[in-house]
């Protein structure tokens, strides 16, 4: 896969692709066409983020669309220079929290469709034929443990492990201090290690 920003296969005279922040600034200034490339870049990772949080694919797709609607509707609130992904995830997380409060029913969907992450590597310390045979079961165990975490712990873990956000970016997204984020990450990892003890000892 050609990494973002690579010149391989591109016309050397072509203008570089605008950054997320430049596109969002253009959208805030009234260039509605700037929303299209932002959606193309972020619709898949945004749905994955919401799926891990909501554990329901249909809900994650709906809220991803609603995130872009809110992003457009409140485009004038975007602060120039602010990281776009932090602002977008903040909108998505607020929608997910509201949705979870309203739903108040047992979660019925699993995280089976979400791709593996670094967190799931906790259960994959020794690859090989024997380990490969039980990969699906181990991944299911990790995802079950992740789903069982309290919302505030799961939020920071997903943002850190799956989205690659820094402590400062997570703090801005969830409305906490970087130190609180660090503490939540520690607690989340401890709970995962406790829940996955049988797998980690293999």
C-alpha positions as CSV (number, residue, x, y, z in Angstrom):
1,X,0.0,0.0,0.0
2,X,1.4,3.4,-0.9
3,X,1.6,5.5,2.3
4,X,-0.1,8.9,2.6
5,X,2.0,11.6,1.2
6,X,4.1,9.3,-1.0
7,X,5.1,10.5,-4.5
8,X,5.1,7.0,-6.0
9,X,2.8,6.9,-9.0
10,X,2.0,10.6,-8.8
11,X,2.6,13.4,-11.3
12,X,5.6,15.4,-9.9
13,X,3.9,18.6,-11.1
14,X,0.6,17.8,-9.3
15,X,-0.3,19.9,-6.3
16,X,0.0,18.0,-3.0
17,X,-3.2,16.9,-1.4
18,X,-4.5,19.3,1.2
19,X,-4.3,18.3,4.8
20,X,-7.3,17.4,6.9
21,X,-6.9,20.7,8.7
22,X,-6.7,22.7,5.5
23,X,-9.9,21.0,4.2
24,X,-11.7,21.6,7.4
25,X,-10.7,25.2,7.4
26,X,-11.9,25.5,3.8
27,X,-15.2,23.9,4.8
28,X,-15.6,26.3,7.7
29,X,-15.0,29.2,5.3
30,X,-17.9,28.0,3.1
31,X,-16.3,25.6,0.6
32,X,-18.8,22.8,0.9
33,X,-16.9,20.6,-1.6
34,X,-14.1,20.2,1.0
35,X,-16.4,17.8,3.0
36,X,-16.1,15.1,0.3
37,X,-12.4,14.3,0.6
38,X,-12.7,14.4,4.4
39,X,-15.4,11.8,4.2
40,X,-13.5,9.6,1.8
41,X,-10.4,9.7,4.1
42,X,-12.2,9.1,7.4
43,X,-15.4,7.2,6.9
44,X,-13.8,3.8,7.3
45,X,-11.6,4.6,10.4
46,X,-14.5,6.5,11.9
47,X,-16.9,3.5,11.5
48,X,-14.3,1.2,13.0
49,X,-13.9,3.6,16.0
50,X,-17.6,3.7,16.6
51,X,-18.0,-0.1,16.1
52,X,-15.4,-0.8,18.8
53,X,-17.2,1.6,21.1
54,X,-20.9,0.7,20.4
55,X,-20.4,-3.0,19.4
56,X,-23.2,-2.7,16.9
57,X,-22.4,-2.4,13.2
58,X,-25.7,-0.8,12.2
59,X,-25.4,1.8,14.9
60,X,-21.8,2.6,14.1
61,X,-22.7,3.2,10.4
62,X,-25.6,5.5,11.4
63,X,-23.5,7.5,13.9
64,X,-20.6,7.8,11.4
65,X,-23.0,9.5,9.0
66,X,-24.4,11.6,11.8
67,X,-20.9,12.6,12.8
68,X,-20.3,14.1,9.3
69,X,-23.7,15.8,9.5
70,X,-22.8,17.4,12.8
71,X,-19.3,18.2,11.5
72,X,-20.8,20.1,8.6
73,X,-23.6,21.7,10.6
74,X,-21.1,23.0,13.2
75,X,-18.3,23.8,10.8
76,X,-18.1,27.4,12.0
77,X,-17.1,26.1,15.4
78,X,-13.9,24.5,14.1
79,X,-10.8,26.3,15.5
80,X,-8.3,26.9,12.8
81,X,-5.1,25.0,13.5
82,X,-6.8,22.4,15.7
83,X,-6.2,18.8,14.7
84,X,-9.1,17.6,12.6
85,X,-9.1,14.0,13.8
86,X,-9.3,15.1,17.5
87,X,-12.3,17.3,16.7
88,X,-14.0,14.6,14.7
89,X,-13.5,11.9,17.3
90,X,-14.8,14.2,19.9
91,X,-18.1,14.7,18.0
92,X,-18.3,11.0,17.4
93,X,-17.7,10.1,21.0
94,X,-20.3,12.5,22.2
95,X,-22.8,11.0,19.8
96,X,-21.8,7.5,21.0
97,X,-22.2,8.4,24.6
98,X,-25.7,9.9,24.0
99,X,-26.7,6.8,22.0
100,X,-25.5,4.5,24.8
101,X,-27.5,6.4,27.4
102,X,-30.6,6.3,25.3
103,X,-30.3,2.6,24.3
104,X,-30.2,1.1,27.9
105,X,-30.5,-2.4,26.6
106,X,-28.1,-5.4,26.5
107,X,-25.5,-5.1,23.7
108,X,-26.4,-7.7,21.1
109,X,-23.6,-7.3,18.6
110,X,-20.0,-8.3,19.0
111,X,-16.8,-6.9,17.7
112,X,-16.3,-9.7,15.2
113,X,-16.0,-7.4,12.2
114,X,-13.4,-5.1,13.8
115,X,-9.8,-5.7,12.6
116,X,-7.2,-6.9,15.1
117,X,-5.1,-4.3,16.9
118,X,-2.1,-3.9,19.2
119,X,-4.3,-4.6,22.1
120,X,-5.1,-8.0,20.7
121,X,-1.4,-8.8,20.6
122,X,-1.7,-9.4,24.3
123,X,-3.1,-12.8,23.4
124,X,-0.6,-13.6,20.6
125,X,2.8,-13.8,22.3
126,X,4.1,-16.9,20.5
127,X,3.0,-17.3,16.8
128,X,3.2,-20.8,15.3
129,X,0.9,-23.6,14.1
130,X,-0.6,-24.3,17.5
131,X,-1.2,-20.6,18.2
132,X,-2.6,-20.1,14.8
133,X,-5.2,-22.8,15.4
134,X,-6.6,-20.9,18.3
135,X,-6.2,-17.3,17.0
136,X,-10.0,-16.8,16.4
137,X,-10.8,-17.9,19.9
138,X,-8.1,-15.7,21.5
139,X,-9.2,-12.7,19.5
140,X,-12.8,-13.3,20.6
141,X,-11.6,-13.4,24.2
142,X,-9.7,-10.1,23.8
143,X,-12.7,-8.4,22.2
144,X,-15.0,-9.7,24.9
145,X,-12.7,-8.3,27.6
146,X,-12.5,-5.0,25.8
147,X,-16.3,-4.8,25.6
148,X,-16.6,-5.5,29.3
149,X,-14.5,-2.5,30.2
150,X,-16.2,0.6,31.7
151,X,-17.0,3.2,29.1
152,X,-14.4,5.7,30.3
153,X,-11.6,3.1,30.2
154,X,-12.7,1.6,26.9
155,X,-12.8,5.0,25.3
156,X,-9.2,5.9,26.0
157,X,-7.9,2.4,25.2
158,X,-9.6,2.4,21.8
159,X,-8.3,5.9,21.0
160,X,-4.8,5.0,22.0
161,X,-4.4,1.5,20.7
162,X,-6.6,1.6,17.6
163,X,-6.5,5.2,16.5
164,X,-2.9,6.0,17.6
165,X,-3.9,9.2,19.4
166,X,-1.5,10.8,21.9
167,X,-2.4,11.3,25.6
168,X,-3.0,15.0,24.9
169,X,-5.3,14.3,21.9
170,X,-7.3,11.7,23.9
171,X,-7.6,14.2,26.7
172,X,-9.1,16.8,24.3
173,X,-11.4,14.2,22.9
174,X,-12.8,12.7,26.1
175,X,-12.7,15.9,28.2
176,X,-10.1,14.9,30.7
177,X,-6.5,15.8,31.7
178,X,-3.6,14.0,30.1
179,X,-2.8,12.6,33.6
180,X,-6.3,11.2,33.9
181,X,-5.9,9.6,30.5
182,X,-2.7,8.0,31.6
183,X,-4.4,6.6,34.7
184,X,-7.3,5.3,32.7
185,X,-5.0,3.6,30.2
186,X,-3.2,1.9,33.1
187,X,-6.4,0.7,34.7
188,X,-7.8,-0.5,31.3
189,X,-4.6,-2.5,30.6
190,X,-4.7,-4.0,34.1
191,X,-8.3,-5.1,33.7
192,X,-7.5,-6.6,30.3
193,X,-4.5,-8.5,31.7
194,X,-6.7,-9.8,34.6
195,X,-9.5,-10.9,32.2
196,X,-7.0,-12.5,29.8
197,X,-4.8,-14.2,32.4
198,X,-5.6,-17.7,31.1
199,X,-4.5,-16.7,27.6
200,X,-1.4,-14.8,28.6
201,X,-0.1,-17.8,30.6
202,X,-0.2,-20.0,27.5
